[in-house]
Amino acid sequence: MADPRILRYVQSLKQRGAKKSDVKEYLRRYGYSSSDVNSAINSVYGGSTKIVILFLLLAAAIGIIFLLYNGGEELVITLVVDSPAEVLSGSSAVISTTVTSSVRALINIDVSLRDGSGSIVFSDSSQKSFSGSATKKFGVSTKDFRGEYSGTIIVSSGDISVRKNFVLYVKDISNNKPSSASKNVSDSGGFVSGIPKDPVKISCGSCVAPNSCSVASCIYGKCVITYSGNCCGNLQCEPGETTKSCPQDCVFKDASRTDDDILADAKQFAKSNVERSKSLCASLSDSKKNSCLIEVARISAREDVCSFISSDNEQSTCYITLVLDHEKIDVCKYIKSVDERDQCINLANLIIAQKNNNVSPS
């Protein structure tokens, strides 16, 4: 049986005109299992049993051949990218990649940087045969760089590849004006289903801090949110804070109350007393706290609740939930990942186009 929450997302996306393939890719990007995704999509879009059976048989045959060829082990590649968000012009930007390969294989790493016009201003590559984890660092001289650059790292071996995108800001210390290379990363607009560009853009005119424990800064056309530690109100019980001095962060948890009881109370108070709901969520473990905050944000339609979520991926899910359920299209600017921010903007564009009768549900 399909997960009810995933079903709701799929139904909402279909009503807004999204294609089945786009919905599948969107859900897979957010970590949902293939079985849950396929179950939800088949329930909403429908599917041919014969085609599914043939596909499974074909996949099984390919899997057996691959396992026999690879000595019974499947190649799995993971990639972690550590790139500075901002550097001063003239300094060296070090982009670190950590690649993990489940079996010994020849791994290729390709890195590139593009300026605002889409031209490649830096590229490098590395090749190594290994199993386990290996770290490769690429040094980028920024002497002639100014503004924002979009980066891409692709790790591949045979037909298997993993891609990560990142953004590098090069601050010009000679003057305070951004160069022509600077642009707003959210200006790309567009949607793979054919939605027109630019109904939604992110501007620094709407760059505001989502809560009292954060500061909003406009850096070359991008809204950047930074968080301060030891702040009463950030849902973290930090040194020096107690249940008396900062009850909203250091909630006393009654041993007789289960996590399900606390979650139910948080959802109940989400419309009438959001601060109490946030405090109840804060008393749960990190994984359950994040899920609790997503539910409170969805019920209350308050984007500031999402800002307290500790996981970047779940925080992105929280903002996208507000776009889906409440059409709060301006919350996309708070998403840290460039890819996920673009996904959010594309979804917002789809909603706007739907309202303007530019898209008909399939």
N, C-alpha and C positions, 0 to 999 in steps of 0.2 A: 504494500500500500504506500502511496506517495506521501512524503512529509507535507502536512497541511500548510506549513509556512512557505515551503518551496512552491506548492500548488498556487498559493495566493500570488506570489511574485510572477509565476508563469502566466496566470490568468490576466493579471494586470498588464503585463508586457504585451500579450497577444491582443488585448483590447486596444492597446495603443498602436497596433500595427507592426510590431516587431516580427521578423521572420523567425522560424523555428531554429535555424542554424545560429542566428545571432543570440537568441535566448540561451541556447545550449552553451555557447562560448562564454556568455556573460556569467552564467551560474558556475561553470567550471573554473573561471578566474577567481571566484570567491571561495573555492575550496570544497564545494559540495561534491559528494561522491558520484561517480558515473551512474551507479544504479539508481540513486535518488533522483538525479537529473533526468535520466531516461524515463523513469516511472512517471515523474511529474509532467514531462513534455508529451509523452504518449497519452496521458490522461486528458490533457488539454487540447493538443493538436491532433491526436489520433495517430495510429500507425498501422502498418501492414504486418500481420503476424508472419506471413511467409517471408517477407523481406528481412524481418528481424532474425528469423531462424537461419536463413541463408547467410546473413551477415555474421551471426555467431559461429556458424560452422566454418566459414571462411577465416574468421579471426582465430578460431581454435587451430585450424590447419597451419596458418602462418605462425602462430605461437609455438606449435610443436617443432616446425622447421627451424625457427629461430633458436629455440632452446637446444635442439640437437646440434646446431651449428656452433652455438656459443658454450658448449660444454655443460648445458643444464642450467646456466645462470643467465638471468635477464639483465641487460645493461640499463641502469638507471643513473641519470645525471642530475645533480642539483647544483645550483649556482647562488652564491651570496656575494653581493656587490657592496663595497664600502667606499663611497665617494664623498668628498667634501661638498657641502652645500654652497659655500662661497669662499673665494680666495681673492687676494689682492693681485692686480695686474703686475706681471713681472715675476711672480713667485711660481713655484712648481706645484701643480696639482697632482696628487698621487691617487690613482684609482686602483683599489685593491680588489681582486677577484679570488674567491675561494671556491674551488670546484671539487665536488665529490663524485667519484665514479664507483659503481657497485662492483664492477669487474675490470680487469686490466684491458684498457682500450686506448687507441690513439685519439687524444682530445685536442681539438682546435679551439682557440680563443681569439675572437676578433672584436676589437674595440674601435669605435669611431665617435667623433664629435661633429655636430653640424651647427652652423650659425643661423641667424634669424632668417636668412634667405634660403636655407636648406642645403647650402654648399658644405662639403666635407672640409673641415679645417685641420683635422687630426685623425690619423688611423694607425693602428698597429696590430700585430697578431703574434700568437705564440702557439707552439705545437709540442705536445709531450705525451708519451705513453706511460700510463700509470693506473693503479687502482687505489681506492681510498681517497684521501683529501690532499689537495695541493693548492698553494696560494701563489698567485702571480700578480705583481704590481707593475702598473704602467705609469710612467712619469710624463706629464704634459707641461711643456713650457708655455706660459701665458703672456709672454712679453708683448705680443701683438694682439691679445684678446681683450675685448671689452663687452660687457653685457651678459646676456644669457645664451647658453649653448645646450642643445639637447644631445645626450649621449646614448649610445646603444652598445650593449655587450652581448655577443652571441657565442655560446659554447656548443660545439657540435661534435658528433662522432657518427659517421655513416649517415643514416637517415634520421637520427635522433638529434634534436637541437633544443636548447633552452635560451630564451631571450630575456634580457632585463634592460629597462630604460631608466635613465637618471637625468638630472638637470644640474648643470654647473654654472654658477654666477661668478663672473670675473669683475671685480669692483675697480673702477678707474680711479686711482688716487690722484691723478693730475687735475681733475675737475669733477664737479658733481653731476655732470650731464651724461646720461647713458648714450652709448654709440649706436650706430645704425644696426648693430648686431643684436641689440636688446629688443625683446618683444615679450608680449604676454603669452605664456605657454597655453593659455586657454582660448586663444583666438583662432585655433585651428578649426573649431566647429565641425559640422558635418556628421553623418552617421552612415554606417555601412549599408543601411537599407535604402539610402537615397534621399535622406532628409536634407533640405537646403541648409547652407552654412549660416552661422552667426546669429540665430535668434537669441543665444545666451553668450555673454562675455563676462569675464571677471575684471573688475576695475578696482583701483586702490581707493576710489571714492567711497566704496562700500566696505573698506577694510576695517573691521572693528574686532576687538577682543571678545571671544565667546564667553568668558567668565572673569571673575575678579582676580583670579590667580594667573592670568595670562596678559601678554602685551602684544599688540598688533603693530607691525611695521611694514611700510611700503618700500620694497627693494626692487628697483628697476621694473616697475609695473606688476610685481607679484606681491600678493598679500602673504606675509610670513608671520606665523603665530609662534611665540616662545612662551614657555611656562616657567614660573618661579617655584623653587622648592621652599619648604617650611612656610607654607601659606595655609592658613585655616580656611577651608572651603574647597580644597582640591581633592577631597575624598580619600586622602592618604593620612593615616594616623602617624605623624612624624615625631621625632624626638622633641620632647618639651610639650607636646599636646596631650591632653587627657580628656576623659569623657566629660569633665566639668569645663575645662578651658576651651575645648573645641568639640562639642557633642556631634556636630554634623560630620566630622571626620572619624572620630573615635567612638563609634556607637557601641553601647553595651549590648551584648548578645545574650539573651536568656537561653540557658541550656535546654529548656523544655521546648523551645521553638525550633522547628526544622527549617532547612533552607527553603523548602516549598512554601512553608507558612510565611516566611519573610518576603518571598517573591510575590505571593498573593497579596500581602499588605501593600507592598510597593506599587503594584498595579492598581490597587483600589484607590490609593491616595494620589495617583498620577495626575488626575484632573483638578483635584481640590487643593493639594499640598505637595507640590513638586519637590520642595526642599526636604520634606520628610521622606518622600520616596527615594531620593538620592541617598539620604543617610542610611536607609534600610538596605539599599543595594551595596553600600560601602561596607556593611558588616559581613558580606559574603566573600568567599575566596575570589581571586582575580577572574578566573574563567566564568564563574557564575555571576560575579558582579557585572562584568561586561554585558552578558546576556540580559541581565536585569535592567541595566541602563538603556539598552536598545528598546526594550519593551516600554519603559517609562517615557522615553523620547517619542516613540510611536503613538502612545496614548495621549500624551500631553501636547504633541506637536512642537516641542521646545528643542531647538537645535543646540542650545547651550549644554544640554544633558549629554549629548554625544561627545563633547570635548573632554569629559572626564574618563572616557574609556581608554584603558592602557594599551590595548592592541591597535596598531595602525589599521590592520585589515578590518577588524570589527568596528572601529570608528568609521571607516569608509562605508561599511554596510549600514551603520546607523544613519549617516547622512543620506545615503541613497534610499533608505526606507522612508525618510521624510519627503524625498522627491516623489516616490511612488504613492505614498498614502495621503500626503497633504499638499503635493505640488509646490513644495518650498524650493523652488529652483535656484535660489540664491545661495543655498548652503554648500554647493559644490566647491566654493572657494576655500573651504576649510580642509579639504581632503589633501593629505600630504603627498601621496603618490601621484606622479604625473599621469600614469596610465589610468588609474582609478578615477582621478579627477576628470580626465577626458571622457571616461565611461559615464560618469555622472552628468557631465555637460551634454553628451550625446543623448542621454535619456531625457534630460530637460528639454532639449531641442525637439525630441520626438513628441513630448507632451504638448509643447507650444504648437507644433505643426498639426497635431491632432485637433487642437482647439481651432486652428485656422482652416480646418477642413483640407489640409494638404495631404493627409494620410487617411486611408480607409482601412479599417480592420480587416484582416484576412479571414 
